[in-house]
């Protein structure tokens, strides 16, 4: 297949699905991922699509939603790490809401091991992941099935959530920015997600780095309602994601980074409540470790301080026990004691 034919087919796949992984593109055009990556780079230079980590999406700030088969192949390792970290936030006996999405599906597989949970969801995939968990109660919303992401939407789903109150909601989406918060490309999905947010005391957003800085049509959770973001550490070359991560933290979102130096956030504004150790949801928070790309500075016990490293006063050393001293030294000490 000639390069022009490959690129035309790649472009048609991205336009049809919204987002496609490099692996899937390579399979369809029957070539290597290296060649596909080169084709995607050429198409991006022409403004026909945008590159993302591990795939390609429609160009522009607003992207359309891709179907479940395409999403399930994007950033799979990142989603697994995010799900592991998010599951650690859940305790036995809690009641939680889990929205639709491939990342929340990964979370549900881990929640199956936590006894005494009640999980409310509008996702058939989440319910399926928990179907054989004997110690987890699953409550499905009503609604109309949306086949592209196997989620229940519409007025039936929203009405079934009225009067519900749970500890926290775990939600995903198509994009996340500090300016607008979490967003999605489908109006019906956005409406149900807003109802899920209203049912929870705390909102936890699960989003891998490919969604950071991406804005889509319908806002689901404004930034000031996001209690915590669980994400993965962006690659060093992804400056947009790192910048967006910092902006979200500056607006008070507690950021937990799976597998990175920024995993775990503690403390509120000025060191008050609102960090991992507790505090009101949405309280302004700070990091207790550097963001990706930032350098640590040495604290009081680091190099150049009195208690460690070089350049400080050396601690006094005690004399060796009497039995370990030389014979002449022992005699002199004994003579001094007799005096």
JONORBEL-V46177 format. One record per helix or strand. SS is the DSSP state (H for helix, E for strand). FROM is the first residue (numbers start at 1). LEN is the number of residues. If there is no record, write none. Layout:
# JONORBEL-V46177
ss=SS from=FROM len=LEN
ss=SS from=FROM len=LEN
This chain:
# JONORBEL-V46177
ss=H from=3 len=15
ss=E from=19 len=3
ss=H from=22 len=8
ss=H from=33 len=13
ss=E from=50 len=3
ss=E from=55 len=3
ss=E from=62 len=1
ss=H from=68 len=4
ss=H from=76 len=12
ss=E from=95 len=4
ss=H from=102 len=10
ss=E from=117 len=5
ss=E from=123 len=1
ss=H from=124 len=7
ss=E from=136 len=5
ss=E from=144 len=3
ss=E from=151 len=3
ss=H from=155 len=6
ss=E from=166 len=6
ss=E from=175 len=3
ss=E from=181 len=4
ss=H from=187 len=12
ss=E from=200 len=7
ss=H from=209 len=3
ss=E from=212 len=1
ss=E from=215 len=1
ss=E from=218 len=4
ss=H from=223 len=3
ss=E from=228 len=5
ss=H from=239 len=12
ss=E from=254 len=5
ss=E from=268 len=1
ss=H from=269 len=3
ss=E from=275 len=1
ss=E from=278 len=1
ss=E from=285 len=1
ss=E from=305 len=1
ss=E from=308 len=1
ss=H from=322 len=3
ss=H from=327 len=12
